[in-house]
């Protein structure tokens, strides 16, 4: 019942979360796919994805408070 009353706010939270974390998710998928063929490039992509997750979490937390 509570989710039905907060439908607009919940959808806004999900949209903000996806906007903040979608580039990091894409980088993570690409990095994991390249892990066997180009390991040095994949390490860089995974590090960038981790940093982007951290920054995205900070921005997401700041926007939602």
mmCIF file as Biopython writes it, N, C-alpha, C and O atoms, coordinates in Angstrom:
data_model
#
loop_
_atom_site.group_PDB
_atom_site.id
_atom_site.type_symbol
_atom_site.label_atom_id
_atom_site.label_alt_id
_atom_site.label_comp_id
_atom_site.label_asym_id
_atom_site.label_entity_id
_atom_site.label_seq_id
_atom_site.pdbx_PDB_ins_code
_atom_site.Cartn_x
_atom_site.Cartn_y
_atom_site.Cartn_z
_atom_site.occupancy
_atom_site.B_iso_or_equiv
_atom_site.auth_seq_id
_atom_site.auth_asym_id
_atom_site.pdbx_PDB_model_num
ATOM 1   N N  . UNK A ? 1  ? 0.811  -1.196  0.000   1.0 0.0 1  A 1 
ATOM 2   C CA . UNK A ? 1  ? 0.000  0.000   0.000   1.0 0.0 1  A 1 
ATOM 3   C C  . UNK A ? 1  ? 0.855  1.262   0.000   1.0 0.0 1  A 1 
ATOM 4   O O  . UNK A ? 1  ? 0.512  2.251   -0.646  1.0 0.0 1  A 1 
ATOM 5   N N  . UNK A ? 2  ? 1.954  1.224   0.716   1.0 0.0 2  A 1 
ATOM 6   C CA . UNK A ? 2  ? 2.808  2.399   0.797   1.0 0.0 2  A 1 
ATOM 7   C C  . UNK A ? 2  ? 3.423  2.698   -0.563  1.0 0.0 2  A 1 
ATOM 8   O O  . UNK A ? 2  ? 3.574  3.863   -0.931  1.0 0.0 2  A 1 
ATOM 9   N N  . UNK A ? 3  ? 3.783  1.649   -1.320  1.0 0.0 3  A 1 
ATOM 10  C CA . UNK A ? 3  ? 4.377  1.861   -2.634  1.0 0.0 3  A 1 
ATOM 11  C C  . UNK A ? 3  ? 3.388  2.485   -3.604  1.0 0.0 3  A 1 
ATOM 12  O O  . UNK A ? 3  ? 3.790  3.242   -4.488  1.0 0.0 3  A 1 
ATOM 13  N N  . UNK A ? 4  ? 2.116  2.188   -3.459  1.0 0.0 4  A 1 
ATOM 14  C CA . UNK A ? 4  ? 1.119  2.788   -4.338  1.0 0.0 4  A 1 
ATOM 15  C C  . UNK A ? 4  ? 0.969  4.276   -4.062  1.0 0.0 4  A 1 
ATOM 16  O O  . UNK A ? 4  ? 0.732  5.054   -4.985  1.0 0.0 4  A 1 
ATOM 17  N N  . UNK A ? 5  ? 1.105  4.681   -2.803  1.0 0.0 5  A 1 
ATOM 18  C CA . UNK A ? 5  ? 0.986  6.087   -2.457  1.0 0.0 5  A 1 
ATOM 19  C C  . UNK A ? 5  ? 2.221  6.865   -2.882  1.0 0.0 5  A 1 
ATOM 20  O O  . UNK A ? 5  ? 2.133  8.054   -3.191  1.0 0.0 5  A 1 
ATOM 21  N N  . UNK A ? 6  ? 3.385  6.195   -2.899  1.0 0.0 6  A 1 
ATOM 22  C CA . UNK A ? 6  ? 4.637  6.854   -3.250  1.0 0.0 6  A 1 
ATOM 23  C C  . UNK A ? 6  ? 5.053  6.526   -4.680  1.0 0.0 6  A 1 
ATOM 24  O O  . UNK A ? 6  ? 6.249  6.505   -4.972  1.0 0.0 6  A 1 
ATOM 25  N N  . UNK A ? 7  ? 4.125  6.274   -5.559  1.0 0.0 7  A 1 
ATOM 26  C CA . UNK A ? 7  ? 4.426  5.865   -6.922  1.0 0.0 7  A 1 
ATOM 27  C C  . UNK A ? 7  ? 5.261  6.878   -7.681  1.0 0.0 7  A 1 
ATOM 28  O O  . UNK A ? 7  ? 6.209  6.504   -8.372  1.0 0.0 7  A 1 
ATOM 29  N N  . UNK A ? 8  ? 4.928  8.150   -7.564  1.0 0.0 8  A 1 
ATOM 30  C CA . UNK A ? 8  ? 5.672  9.182   -8.268  1.0 0.0 8  A 1 
ATOM 31  C C  . UNK A ? 8  ? 7.082  9.344   -7.732  1.0 0.0 8  A 1 
ATOM 32  O O  . UNK A ? 8  ? 8.029  9.503   -8.503  1.0 0.0 8  A 1 
ATOM 33  N N  . UNK A ? 9  ? 7.222  9.306   -6.435  1.0 0.0 9  A 1 
ATOM 34  C CA . UNK A ? 9  ? 8.542  9.477   -5.816  1.0 0.0 9  A 1 
ATOM 35  C C  . UNK A ? 9  ? 9.415  8.260   -6.095  1.0 0.0 9  A 1 
ATOM 36  O O  . UNK A ? 9  ? 10.607 8.399   -6.371  1.0 0.0 9  A 1 
ATOM 37  N N  . UNK A ? 10 ? 8.835  7.084   -6.026  1.0 0.0 10 A 1 
ATOM 38  C CA . UNK A ? 10 ? 9.606  5.869   -6.276  1.0 0.0 10 A 1 
ATOM 39  C C  . UNK A ? 10 ? 10.098 5.810   -7.716  1.0 0.0 10 A 1 
ATOM 40  O O  . UNK A ? 10 ? 11.240 5.423   -7.964  1.0 0.0 10 A 1 
ATOM 41  N N  . UNK A ? 11 ? 9.256  6.185   -8.659  1.0 0.0 11 A 1 
ATOM 42  C CA . UNK A ? 11 ? 9.696  6.188   -10.054 1.0 0.0 11 A 1 
ATOM 43  C C  . UNK A ? 11 ? 10.772 7.237   -10.288 1.0 0.0 11 A 1 
ATOM 44  O O  . UNK A ? 11 ? 11.681 7.010   -11.087 1.0 0.0 11 A 1 
ATOM 45  N N  . UNK A ? 12 ? 10.695 8.374   -9.618  1.0 0.0 12 A 1 
ATOM 46  C CA . UNK A ? 12 ? 11.727 9.401   -9.729  1.0 0.0 12 A 1 
ATOM 47  C C  . UNK A ? 12 ? 13.053 8.904   -9.168  1.0 0.0 12 A 1 
ATOM 48  O O  . UNK A ? 12 ? 14.108 9.168   -9.746  1.0 0.0 12 A 1 
ATOM 49  N N  . UNK A ? 13 ? 13.010 8.191   -8.052  1.0 0.0 13 A 1 
ATOM 50  C CA . UNK A ? 13 ? 14.228 7.638   -7.458  1.0 0.0 13 A 1 
ATOM 51  C C  . UNK A ? 13 ? 14.860 6.620   -8.399  1.0 0.0 13 A 1 
ATOM 52  O O  . UNK A ? 13 ? 16.080 6.608   -8.563  1.0 0.0 13 A 1 
ATOM 53  N N  . UNK A ? 14 ? 14.059 5.777   -9.010  1.0 0.0 14 A 1 
ATOM 54  C CA . UNK A ? 14 ? 14.584 4.766   -9.932  1.0 0.0 14 A 1 
ATOM 55  C C  . UNK A ? 14 ? 15.193 5.426   -11.163 1.0 0.0 14 A 1 
ATOM 56  O O  . UNK A ? 14 ? 16.244 4.995   -11.637 1.0 0.0 14 A 1 
ATOM 57  N N  . UNK A ? 15 ? 14.551 6.462   -11.685 1.0 0.0 15 A 1 
ATOM 58  C CA . UNK A ? 15 ? 15.080 7.156   -12.859 1.0 0.0 15 A 1 
ATOM 59  C C  . UNK A ? 15 ? 16.403 7.836   -12.539 1.0 0.0 15 A 1 
ATOM 60  O O  . UNK A ? 15 ? 17.339 7.758   -13.335 1.0 0.0 15 A 1 
ATOM 61  N N  . UNK A ? 16 ? 16.501 8.499   -11.397 1.0 0.0 16 A 1 
ATOM 62  C CA . UNK A ? 16 ? 17.748 9.162   -10.997 1.0 0.0 16 A 1 
ATOM 63  C C  . UNK A ? 16 ? 18.844 8.130   -10.787 1.0 0.0 16 A 1 
ATOM 64  O O  . UNK A ? 16 ? 19.988 8.360   -11.179 1.0 0.0 16 A 1 
ATOM 65  N N  . UNK A ? 17 ? 18.519 7.005   -10.179 1.0 0.0 17 A 1 
ATOM 66  C CA . UNK A ? 17 ? 19.507 5.944   -9.972  1.0 0.0 17 A 1 
ATOM 67  C C  . UNK A ? 17 ? 20.028 5.416   -11.306 1.0 0.0 17 A 1 
ATOM 68  O O  . UNK A ? 17 ? 21.235 5.233   -11.468 1.0 0.0 17 A 1 
ATOM 69  N N  . UNK A ? 18 ? 19.144 5.174   -12.249 1.0 0.0 18 A 1 
ATOM 70  C CA . UNK A ? 18 ? 19.566 4.652   -13.547 1.0 0.0 18 A 1 
ATOM 71  C C  . UNK A ? 18 ? 20.388 5.670   -14.327 1.0 0.0 18 A 1 
ATOM 72  O O  . UNK A ? 18 ? 21.334 5.297   -15.020 1.0 0.0 18 A 1 
ATOM 73  N N  . UNK A ? 19 ? 20.042 6.944   -14.223 1.0 0.0 19 A 1 
ATOM 74  C CA . UNK A ? 19 ? 20.824 7.971   -14.910 1.0 0.0 19 A 1 
ATOM 75  C C  . UNK A ? 19 ? 22.225 8.063   -14.318 1.0 0.0 19 A 1 
ATOM 76  O O  . UNK A ? 19 ? 23.200 8.223   -15.052 1.0 0.0 19 A 1 
ATOM 77  N N  . UNK A ? 20 ? 22.326 7.965   -13.013 1.0 0.0 20 A 1 
ATOM 78  C CA . UNK A ? 20 ? 23.640 8.096   -12.364 1.0 0.0 20 A 1 
ATOM 79  C C  . UNK A ? 20 ? 24.510 6.856   -12.574 1.0 0.0 20 A 1 
ATOM 80  O O  . UNK A ? 20 ? 25.733 6.976   -12.641 1.0 0.0 20 A 1 
ATOM 81  N N  . UNK A ? 21 ? 23.918 5.685   -12.680 1.0 0.0 21 A 1 
ATOM 82  C CA . UNK A ? 21 ? 24.712 4.465   -12.722 1.0 0.0 21 A 1 
ATOM 83  C C  . UNK A ? 21 ? 24.755 3.752   -14.071 1.0 0.0 21 A 1 
ATOM 84  O O  . UNK A ? 21 ? 25.489 2.775   -14.216 1.0 0.0 21 A 1 
ATOM 85  N N  . UNK A ? 22 ? 24.003 4.204   -15.046 1.0 0.0 22 A 1 
ATOM 86  C CA . UNK A ? 22 ? 24.010 3.494   -16.329 1.0 0.0 22 A 1 
ATOM 87  C C  . UNK A ? 22 ? 25.365 3.534   -17.040 1.0 0.0 22 A 1 
ATOM 88  O O  . UNK A ? 22 ? 25.752 2.513   -17.609 1.0 0.0 22 A 1 
ATOM 89  N N  . UNK A ? 23 ? 26.110 4.643   -17.046 1.0 0.0 23 A 1 
ATOM 90  C CA . UNK A ? 23 ? 27.441 4.577   -17.682 1.0 0.0 23 A 1 
ATOM 91  C C  . UNK A ? 23 ? 28.381 3.605   -16.975 1.0 0.0 23 A 1 
ATOM 92  O O  . UNK A ? 23 ? 29.178 2.929   -17.625 1.0 0.0 23 A 1 
ATOM 93  N N  . UNK A ? 24 ? 28.294 3.535   -15.667 1.0 0.0 24 A 1 
ATOM 94  C CA . UNK A ? 24 ? 29.152 2.611   -14.927 1.0 0.0 24 A 1 
ATOM 95  C C  . UNK A ? 24 ? 28.783 1.163   -15.226 1.0 0.0 24 A 1 
ATOM 96  O O  . UNK A ? 24 ? 29.667 0.312   -15.328 1.0 0.0 24 A 1 
ATOM 97  N N  . UNK A ? 25 ? 27.510 0.874   -15.365 1.0 0.0 25 A 1 
ATOM 98  C CA . UNK A ? 25 ? 27.078 -0.481  -15.691 1.0 0.0 25 A 1 
ATOM 99  C C  . UNK A ? 25 ? 27.562 -0.866  -17.089 1.0 0.0 25 A 1 
ATOM 100 O O  . UNK A ? 25 ? 28.012 -1.991  -17.308 1.0 0.0 25 A 1 
ATOM 101 N N  . UNK A ? 26 ? 27.467 0.069   -18.031 1.0 0.0 26 A 1 
ATOM 102 C CA . UNK A ? 26 ? 27.940 -0.195  -19.390 1.0 0.0 26 A 1 
ATOM 103 C C  . UNK A ? 26 ? 29.443 -0.429  -19.400 1.0 0.0 26 A 1 
ATOM 104 O O  . UNK A ? 26 ? 29.919 -1.355  -20.057 1.0 0.0 26 A 1 
ATOM 105 N N  . UNK A ? 27 ? 30.204 0.405   -18.675 1.0 0.0 27 A 1 
ATOM 106 C CA . UNK A ? 27 ? 31.658 0.221   -18.601 1.0 0.0 27 A 1 
ATOM 107 C C  . UNK A ? 27 ? 32.020 -1.107  -17.959 1.0 0.0 27 A 1 
ATOM 108 O O  . UNK A ? 27 ? 32.979 -1.755  -18.376 1.0 0.0 27 A 1 
ATOM 109 N N  . UNK A ? 28 ? 31.267 -1.518  -16.954 1.0 0.0 28 A 1 
ATOM 110 C CA . UNK A ? 28 ? 31.528 -2.796  -16.294 1.0 0.0 28 A 1 
ATOM 111 C C  . UNK A ? 28 ? 31.304 -3.961  -17.247 1.0 0.0 28 A 1 
ATOM 112 O O  . UNK A ? 28 ? 32.104 -4.896  -17.287 1.0 0.0 28 A 1 
ATOM 113 N N  . UNK A ? 29 ? 30.231 -3.909  -18.006 1.0 0.0 29 A 1 
ATOM 114 C CA . UNK A ? 29 ? 29.943 -4.984  -18.958 1.0 0.0 29 A 1 
ATOM 115 C C  . UNK A ? 29 ? 31.008 -5.053  -20.043 1.0 0.0 29 A 1 
ATOM 116 O O  . UNK A ? 29 ? 31.469 -6.140  -20.392 1.0 0.0 29 A 1 
ATOM 117 N N  . UNK A ? 30 ? 31.403 -3.893  -20.582 1.0 0.0 30 A 1 
ATOM 118 C CA . UNK A ? 30 ? 32.427 -3.876  -21.625 1.0 0.0 30 A 1 
ATOM 119 C C  . UNK A ? 30 ? 33.762 -4.349  -21.067 1.0 0.0 30 A 1 
ATOM 120 O O  . UNK A ? 30 ? 34.482 -5.084  -21.743 1.0 0.0 30 A 1 
ATOM 121 N N  . UNK A ? 31 ? 34.104 -3.948  -19.858 1.0 0.0 31 A 1 
ATOM 122 C CA . UNK A ? 31 ? 35.358 -4.383  -19.237 1.0 0.0 31 A 1 
ATOM 123 C C  . UNK A ? 31 ? 35.396 -5.872  -18.992 1.0 0.0 31 A 1 
ATOM 124 O O  . UNK A ? 31 ? 36.427 -6.511  -19.200 1.0 0.0 31 A 1 
ATOM 125 N N  . UNK A ? 32 ? 34.289 -6.431  -18.555 1.0 0.0 32 A 1 
ATOM 126 C CA . UNK A ? 32 ? 34.257 -7.873  -18.324 1.0 0.0 32 A 1 
ATOM 127 C C  . UNK A ? 32 ? 34.315 -8.657  -19.629 1.0 0.0 32 A 1 
ATOM 128 O O  . UNK A ? 32 ? 34.871 -9.754  -19.668 1.0 0.0 32 A 1 
ATOM 129 N N  . UNK A ? 33 ? 33.747 -8.104  -20.695 1.0 0.0 33 A 1 
ATOM 130 C CA . UNK A ? 33 ? 33.809 -8.781  -21.990 1.0 0.0 33 A 1 
ATOM 131 C C  . UNK A ? 33 ? 35.218 -8.760  -22.577 1.0 0.0 33 A 1 
ATOM 132 O O  . UNK A ? 33 ? 35.609 -9.700  -23.269 1.0 0.0 33 A 1 
ATOM 133 N N  . UNK A ? 34 ? 35.975 -7.718  -22.316 1.0 0.0 34 A 1 
ATOM 134 C CA . UNK A ? 34 ? 37.327 -7.592  -22.868 1.0 0.0 34 A 1 
ATOM 135 C C  . UNK A ? 34 ? 38.406 -8.197  -21.975 1.0 0.0 34 A 1 
ATOM 136 O O  . UNK A ? 34 ? 39.592 -8.102  -22.291 1.0 0.0 34 A 1 
ATOM 137 N N  . UNK A ? 35 ? 38.017 -8.804  -20.890 1.0 0.0 35 A 1 
ATOM 138 C CA . UNK A ? 35 ? 38.993 -9.304  -19.921 1.0 0.0 35 A 1 
ATOM 139 C C  . UNK A ? 35 ? 39.909 -10.371 -20.518 1.0 0.0 35 A 1 
ATOM 140 O O  . UNK A ? 35 ? 41.089 -10.424 -20.174 1.0 0.0 35 A 1 
ATOM 141 N N  . UNK A ? 36 ? 39.395 -11.209 -21.393 1.0 0.0 36 A 1 
ATOM 142 C CA . UNK A ? 36 ? 40.216 -12.274 -21.983 1.0 0.0 36 A 1 
ATOM 143 C C  . UNK A ? 36 ? 41.045 -11.777 -23.168 1.0 0.0 36 A 1 
ATOM 144 O O  . UNK A ? 36 ? 42.186 -12.204 -23.344 1.0 0.0 36 A 1 
ATOM 145 N N  . UNK A ? 37 ? 40.487 -10.884 -23.978 1.0 0.0 37 A 1 
ATOM 146 C CA . UNK A ? 37 ? 41.192 -10.475 -25.197 1.0 0.0 37 A 1 
ATOM 147 C C  . UNK A ? 37 ? 42.213 -9.374  -24.935 1.0 0.0 37 A 1 
ATOM 148 O O  . UNK A ? 37 ? 43.349 -9.463  -25.399 1.0 0.0 37 A 1 
ATOM 149 N N  . UNK A ? 38 ? 41.823 -8.345  -24.202 1.0 0.0 38 A 1 
ATOM 150 C CA . UNK A ? 38 ? 42.718 -7.219  -23.920 1.0 0.0 38 A 1 
ATOM 151 C C  . UNK A ? 38 ? 42.706 -6.941  -22.416 1.0 0.0 38 A 1 
ATOM 152 O O  . UNK A ? 38 ? 41.967 -6.069  -21.958 1.0 0.0 38 A 1 
ATOM 153 N N  . UNK A ? 39 ? 43.518 -7.675  -21.639 1.0 0.0 39 A 1 
ATOM 154 C CA . UNK A ? 39 ? 43.434 -7.552  -20.183 1.0 0.0 39 A 1 
ATOM 155 C C  . UNK A ? 39 ? 43.854 -6.181  -19.651 1.0 0.0 39 A 1 
ATOM 156 O O  . UNK A ? 39 ? 43.290 -5.710  -18.663 1.0 0.0 39 A 1 
ATOM 157 N N  . UNK A ? 40 ? 44.830 -5.535  -20.285 1.0 0.0 40 A 1 
ATOM 158 C CA . UNK A ? 40 ? 45.266 -4.228  -19.781 1.0 0.0 40 A 1 
ATOM 159 C C  . UNK A ? 40 ? 44.179 -3.172  -19.984 1.0 0.0 40 A 1 
ATOM 160 O O  . UNK A ? 40 ? 43.919 -2.353  -19.103 1.0 0.0 40 A 1 
ATOM 161 N N  . UNK A ? 41 ? 43.557 -3.206  -21.147 1.0 0.0 41 A 1 
ATOM 162 C CA . UNK A ? 41 ? 42.460 -2.299  -21.434 1.0 0.0 41 A 1 
ATOM 163 C C  . UNK A ? 41 ? 41.267 -2.589  -20.518 1.0 0.0 41 A 1 
ATOM 164 O O  . UNK A ? 41 ? 40.595 -1.664  -20.062 1.0 0.0 41 A 1 
ATOM 165 N N  . UNK A ? 42 ? 41.010 -3.847  -20.254 1.0 0.0 42 A 1 
ATOM 166 C CA . UNK A ? 42 ? 39.886 -4.232  -19.400 1.0 0.0 42 A 1 
ATOM 167 C C  . UNK A ? 42 ? 40.100 -3.761  -17.967 1.0 0.0 42 A 1 
ATOM 168 O O  . UNK A ? 42 ? 39.148 -3.350  -17.305 1.0 0.0 42 A 1 
ATOM 169 N N  . UNK A ? 43 ? 41.339 -3.816  -17.480 1.0 0.0 43 A 1 
ATOM 170 C CA . UNK A ? 43 ? 41.620 -3.333  -16.122 1.0 0.0 43 A 1 
ATOM 171 C C  . UNK A ? 43 ? 41.304 -1.851  -16.002 1.0 0.0 43 A 1 
ATOM 172 O O  . UNK A ? 43 ? 40.725 -1.410  -15.009 1.0 0.0 43 A 1 
ATOM 173 N N  . UNK A ? 44 ? 41.685 -1.085  -17.017 1.0 0.0 44 A 1 
ATOM 174 C CA . UNK A ? 44 ? 41.405 0.352   -16.996 1.0 0.0 44 A 1 
ATOM 175 C C  . UNK A ? 44 ? 39.907 0.611   -17.002 1.0 0.0 44 A 1 
ATOM 176 O O  . UNK A ? 44 ? 39.419 1.475   -16.272 1.0 0.0 44 A 1 
ATOM 177 N N  . UNK A ? 45 ? 39.173 -0.138  -17.826 1.0 0.0 45 A 1 
ATOM 178 C CA . UNK A ? 45 ? 37.728 0.042   -17.879 1.0 0.0 45 A 1 
ATOM 179 C C  . UNK A ? 45 ? 37.059 -0.327  -16.557 1.0 0.0 45 A 1 
ATOM 180 O O  . UNK A ? 45 ? 36.120 0.343   -16.127 1.0 0.0 45 A 1 
ATOM 181 N N  . UNK A ? 46 ? 37.537 -1.385  -15.917 1.0 0.0 46 A 1 
ATOM 182 C CA . UNK A ? 46 ? 36.946 -1.793  -14.637 1.0 0.0 46 A 1 
ATOM 183 C C  . UNK A ? 46 ? 37.248 -0.782  -13.539 1.0 0.0 46 A 1 
ATOM 184 O O  . UNK A ? 46 ? 36.406 -0.531  -12.677 1.0 0.0 46 A 1 
ATOM 185 N N  . UNK A ? 47 ? 38.443 -0.202  -13.563 1.0 0.0 47 A 1 
ATOM 186 C CA . UNK A ? 47 ? 38.779 0.831   -12.580 1.0 0.0 47 A 1 
ATOM 187 C C  . UNK A ? 47 ? 37.921 2.063   -12.798 1.0 0.0 47 A 1 
ATOM 188 O O  . UNK A ? 47 ? 37.413 2.645   -11.840 1.0 0.0 47 A 1 
ATOM 189 N N  . UNK A ? 48 ? 37.757 2.464   -14.052 1.0 0.0 48 A 1 
ATOM 190 C CA . UNK A ? 48 ? 36.917 3.621   -14.358 1.0 0.0 48 A 1 
ATOM 191 C C  . UNK A ? 48 ? 35.468 3.351   -13.952 1.0 0.0 48 A 1 
ATOM 192 O O  . UNK A ? 48 ? 34.792 4.244   -13.440 1.0 0.0 48 A 1 
ATOM 193 N N  . UNK A ? 49 ? 34.990 2.131   -14.176 1.0 0.0 49 A 1 
ATOM 194 C CA . UNK A ? 49 ? 33.627 1.776   -13.783 1.0 0.0 49 A 1 
ATOM 195 C C  . UNK A ? 49 ? 33.457 1.852   -12.267 1.0 0.0 49 A 1 
ATOM 196 O O  . UNK A ? 49 ? 32.434 2.336   -11.782 1.0 0.0 49 A 1 
ATOM 197 N N  . UNK A ? 50 ? 34.451 1.379   -11.520 1.0 0.0 50 A 1 
ATOM 198 C CA . UNK A ? 50 ? 34.379 1.458   -10.061 1.0 0.0 50 A 1 
ATOM 199 C C  . UNK A ? 50 ? 34.360 2.887   -9.553  1.0 0.0 50 A 1 
ATOM 200 O O  . UNK A ? 50 ? 33.614 3.218   -8.631  1.0 0.0 50 A 1 
ATOM 201 N N  . UNK A ? 51 ? 35.180 3.729   -10.157 1.0 0.0 51 A 1 
ATOM 202 C CA . UNK A ? 51 ? 35.196 5.140   -9.761  1.0 0.0 51 A 1 
ATOM 203 C C  . UNK A ? 51 ? 33.871 5.800   -10.116 1.0 0.0 51 A 1 
ATOM 204 O O  . UNK A ? 51 ? 33.343 6.607   -9.352  1.0 0.0 51 A 1 
ATOM 205 N N  . UNK A ? 52 ? 33.339 5.447   -11.284 1.0 0.0 52 A 1 
ATOM 206 C CA . UNK A ? 52 ? 32.061 6.022   -11.700 1.0 0.0 52 A 1 
ATOM 207 C C  . UNK A ? 52 ? 30.933 5.569   -10.776 1.0 0.0 52 A 1 
ATOM 208 O O  . UNK A ? 52 ? 30.033 6.356   -10.480 1.0 0.0 52 A 1 
ATOM 209 N N  . UNK A ? 53 ? 30.960 4.305   -10.309 1.0 0.0 53 A 1 
ATOM 210 C CA . UNK A ? 53 ? 29.965 3.848   -9.336  1.0 0.0 53 A 1 
ATOM 211 C C  . UNK A ? 53 ? 30.047 4.668   -8.057  1.0 0.0 53 A 1 
ATOM 212 O O  . UNK A ? 53 ? 29.022 5.048   -7.492  1.0 0.0 53 A 1 
ATOM 213 N N  . UNK A ? 54 ? 31.264 4.939   -7.600  1.0 0.0 54 A 1 
ATOM 214 C CA . UNK A ? 54 ? 31.457 5.713   -6.378  1.0 0.0 54 A 1 
ATOM 215 C C  . UNK A ? 54 ? 30.942 7.132   -6.539  1.0 0.0 54 A 1 
ATOM 216 O O  . UNK A ? 54 ? 30.225 7.637   -5.675  1.0 0.0 54 A 1 
ATOM 217 N N  . UNK A ? 55 ? 31.301 7.777   -7.638  1.0 0.0 55 A 1 
ATOM 218 C CA . UNK A ? 55 ? 30.843 9.149   -7.878  1.0 0.0 55 A 1 
ATOM 219 C C  . UNK A ? 55 ? 29.335 9.180   -8.107  1.0 0.0 55 A 1 
ATOM 220 O O  . UNK A ? 55 ? 28.646 10.073  -7.613  1.0 0.0 55 A 1 
ATOM 221 N N  . UNK A ? 56 ? 28.826 8.207   -8.851  1.0 0.0 56 A 1 
ATOM 222 C CA . UNK A ? 56 ? 27.388 8.138   -9.093  1.0 0.0 56 A 1 
ATOM 223 C C  . UNK A ? 56 ? 26.603 7.937   -7.807  1.0 0.0 56 A 1 
ATOM 224 O O  . UNK A ? 56 ? 25.516 8.494   -7.651  1.0 0.0 56 A 1 
ATOM 225 N N  . UNK A ? 57 ? 27.137 7.154   -6.894  1.0 0.0 57 A 1 
ATOM 226 C CA . UNK A ? 57 ? 26.461 6.941   -5.618  1.0 0.0 57 A 1 
ATOM 227 C C  . UNK A ? 57 ? 26.434 8.238   -4.798  1.0 0.0 57 A 1 
ATOM 228 O O  . UNK A ? 57 ? 25.445 8.542   -4.132  1.0 0.0 57 A 1 
ATOM 229 N N  . UNK A ? 58 ? 27.529 8.990   -4.858  1.0 0.0 58 A 1 
ATOM 230 C CA . UNK A ? 58 ? 27.571 10.262  -4.135  1.0 0.0 58 A 1 
ATOM 231 C C  . UNK A ? 58 ? 26.593 11.271  -4.710  1.0 0.0 58 A 1 
ATOM 232 O O  . UNK A ? 58 ? 25.888 11.954  -3.967  1.0 0.0 58 A 1 
ATOM 233 N N  . UNK A ? 59 ? 26.549 11.367  -6.032  1.0 0.0 59 A 1 
ATOM 234 C CA . UNK A ? 59 ? 25.625 12.301  -6.675  1.0 0.0 59 A 1 
ATOM 235 C C  . UNK A ? 59 ? 24.186 11.868  -6.441  1.0 0.0 59 A 1 
ATOM 236 O O  . UNK A ? 59 ? 23.319 12.692  -6.151  1.0 0.0 59 A 1 
ATOM 237 N N  . UNK A ? 60 ? 23.941 10.575  -6.566  1.0 0.0 60 A 1 
ATOM 238 C CA . UNK A ? 60 ? 22.595 10.042  -6.360  1.0 0.0 60 A 1 
ATOM 239 C C  . UNK A ? 60 ? 22.137 10.293  -4.920  1.0 0.0 60 A 1 
ATOM 240 O O  . UNK A ? 60 ? 20.995 10.686  -4.682  1.0 0.0 60 A 1 
ATOM 241 N N  . UNK A ? 61 ? 23.037 10.063  -3.972  1.0 0.0 61 A 1 
ATOM 242 C CA . UNK A ? 61 ? 22.700 10.301  -2.572  1.0 0.0 61 A 1 
ATOM 243 C C  . UNK A ? 61 ? 22.453 11.756  -2.282  1.0 0.0 61 A 1 
ATOM 244 O O  . UNK A ? 61 ? 21.578 12.090  -1.482  1.0 0.0 61 A 1 
ATOM 245 N N  . UNK A ? 62 ? 23.219 12.644  -2.928  1.0 0.0 62 A 1 
ATOM 246 C CA . UNK A ? 62 ? 23.027 14.068  -2.713  1.0 0.0 62 A 1 
ATOM 247 C C  . UNK A ? 62 ? 21.716 14.545  -3.320  1.0 0.0 62 A 1 
ATOM 248 O O  . UNK A ? 62 ? 21.049 15.409  -2.752  1.0 0.0 62 A 1 
ATOM 249 N N  . UNK A ? 63 ? 21.339 13.987  -4.474  1.0 0.0 63 A 1 
ATOM 250 C CA . UNK A ? 63 ? 20.097 14.414  -5.108  1.0 0.0 63 A 1 
ATOM 251 C C  . UNK A ? 63 ? 18.864 13.900  -4.357  1.0 0.0 63 A 1 
ATOM 252 O O  . UNK A ? 63 ? 17.822 14.555  -4.346  1.0 0.0 63 A 1 
ATOM 253 N N  . UNK A ? 64 ? 18.986 12.753  -3.747  1.0 0.0 64 A 1 
ATOM 254 C CA . UNK A ? 64 ? 17.818 12.145  -3.106  1.0 0.0 64 A 1 
ATOM 255 C C  . UNK A ? 64 ? 17.624 12.553  -1.649  1.0 0.0 64 A 1 
ATOM 256 O O  . UNK A ? 64 ? 16.638 12.170  -1.021  1.0 0.0 64 A 1 
ATOM 257 N N  . UNK A ? 65 ? 18.559 13.326  -1.116  1.0 0.0 65 A 1 
ATOM 258 C CA . UNK A ? 65 ? 18.371 13.767  0.282   1.0 0.0 65 A 1 
ATOM 259 C C  . UNK A ? 65 ? 17.844 15.164  0.354   1.0 0.0 65 A 1 
ATOM 260 O O  . UNK A ? 65 ? 17.630 15.687  1.447   1.0 0.0 65 A 1 
#
